[in-house]
Amino acid sequence: MYITHKTIKAIGRFKIFKYTLMAKGAAVGAITGMVIVLFRLGVDKLWGISQQIMQYAHHSAFFIVVWLFILFFISLFISFLLKAEPMISGSGIPQVKAELGGDLSLKWWKVLLCKFMGCLLALGSGLSLGREGPSVLLGSMVGKGFCRITKRIKAEERFLMTCGAGAGLTAAFNAPIAGAIFCLEEMNRSFSEKTLITAMASTITADFVASYVFGLKPIFILKVGQTVPLRYYWLFLLLGVLLGVFGALFNKCLDMFQNLYKKSFRTSLKMVLPFAFVFVLGLFYPEAIGSGSHLAEIASTGRLLIGSLCVLFIIRFLFFMICFGSGAPGGIFMPLLVFGAILGSIFGQLAGTSLGFGSTYLETFVIVGMAGAFAAIVRAPITGIILISEMTGTLSHLLALSLVSLAAYTVADILKAKPVYEQLLDRILRELSSRT
């Protein structure tokens, strides 16, 4: 009887702990949602101001000089932030993985402040980087800060940092299910009921906060036309193979550009080069700067022909490598989705011309192109499939998304390309070990 009574009490304590953890996860999600809302609003506002100045610069030499000085001082300030806190460099997801793995201990308030300001300036001024990786780091630091302020145990801190990371992705993309799956597939690489339930509480709360401000509309507003007939589904396998090769090339180029910067540039000059490219491209080819989220919608319309898409892809690809290789604070998610959308549009137009269906299914090729690029580069296919479905607001392409993602994942794996965040994590750990 005594043992039974103890067992019942233990089960009761476990349930209370689980529900308490859910409540804390929801609290972290709410705070993260508010932080990311401020971040998104700030980036949008600064990007709007930057575009206005660039428009004036096309008609006035005075504004050309003004724009040049603004970019120069922004590069200096970001360099100062990177010197104050080196771990705000790049995406932020590898830093979260290192912290969760016990290889790194970040000062949550310092990283939160420096990452917020650095990404706000980098993205708002036109660097070809995304807000999603930084949002993951900001969310995880909110989770860590919550635990430190409320004096929670280390095990809870790990849970709530994971929840904050998922909430950050959710608030950036309005994708609560993908945010929860991301916690399991990418952050933990394992399934746990406590993690899933707590993450769901966090991501749903963050999504509510973000949706209250930005509305319920999806990130990508694509006009999905006719469903692709099954007789053309072999095209998705072929596209997946091509995206798998692209994913391996992408990760290789990323490593190469980071090595090039490390060998060729002093730390104080690393930020100057990407901002110099923002200045030149802003004057002569403005489509290449910024996160490029609007380009997925343009690529799906067929307004840009294959030649224009190829030029856009090459210039954006090189510019992204210059931006990310420099160590500027900013993410990979949105740029890689844009690359996938452009490649999907090129492939769809070629297939439509060859097989006679024109641009009827172009939107579908753009959508599956984004999922395939995500699966090949990040190597988290389930997150990619759910994320693209939530971002486009449609579930009608699940089979096509799955085929492309599986093919891209397999080809990238056969080519022995490391998942991008593992590759970046290894680099961080090597740099940390070289300092000690």
Order of alpha helices (4+ residues) and beta strands (2+ residues): alpha-alpha-alpha-alpha-alpha-alpha-alpha-alpha-alpha-alpha-alpha-alpha-alpha-alpha-alpha-alpha-alpha
